Amino acid sequence: MGAPAAGKSATVVQPPAGPQPAPGADPPFDPLAEGRPLDYGAPQIIGRSACGAIRSSIMADVGVPHFQNDVGAPAIRIAAREFMCIGARPPFDHPHVFLDMGSDDEILCGYCSTLFKYDPSLHGAETVPPGCSYETPKAA
């Protein structure tokens, strides 16, 4: 290759470094991509869940309903498809696990074997039997 013609400049195109996604595939997630804010730890709204609740980029206890089964009910009807099961109230709780029914109407907790059933007639923290919702204590 010779020098560029008069009035034209030469452009060198460098291939990007690292592995590239297959043609048609989404590029890998880059948290430091241009235009992405660097506010670590602050929740960012990323869309809506199957039941219409706002989903954020971090899994925080804020806004995620928590349920417990102190009464030992074989099944609990709830108004949420995405929630946390804590087993029993502390100090007798099991690891707090996030459960997502997706499009199903029930899910079994792998720790305490409580069967949670989605009931669209319930609202907010209502449960059947009553009293199975759990409010996370606020930090002082």
QUILIN-V513626 format. One record per residue. OMEGA is omega in degrees with one decimal (NA if undefined). Layout:
BEGIN
OMEGA
OMEGA
END
This chain:
BEGIN
-179.7
178.8
179.4
179.0
-178.8
178.2
179.6
177.2
179.1
177.4
177.9
179.8
178.6
174.9
178.9
-179.8
175.5
-179.4
-178.6
177.8
177.1
178.8
179.8
-179.8
176.0
176.8
179.5
179.3
178.3
-177.2
179.5
-179.6
-179.9
178.4
179.8
-180.0
-179.3
178.8
-176.4
175.3
179.0
-179.0
176.2
179.5
-178.4
177.8
-179.2
178.8
-179.2
-178.8
175.6
179.7
178.4
177.5
178.4
-175.5
175.3
179.9
179.6
178.4
-178.4
175.9
178.0
-178.9
179.2
178.6
-179.7
-176.1
177.0
-175.8
179.2
179.9
177.8
178.7
177.9
175.3
-176.1
-177.7
-176.4
174.4
177.8
-172.9
175.5
171.1
178.9
-178.3
175.9
178.4
176.5
12.1
-177.1
-177.7
171.9
176.5
-178.1
-174.7
177.0
179.1
-178.8
-179.9
-174.4
179.6
178.2
179.6
177.2
178.2
-179.4
176.3
-178.7
179.5
-172.6
179.0
173.7
176.3
177.5
-179.8
177.6
179.1
-176.9
178.4
177.9
-179.2
175.4
-175.5
178.7
176.6
171.4
4.2
-178.6
175.6
-178.4
174.4
-177.8
177.8
179.4
179.1
179.0
178.0
-179.0
NA
END
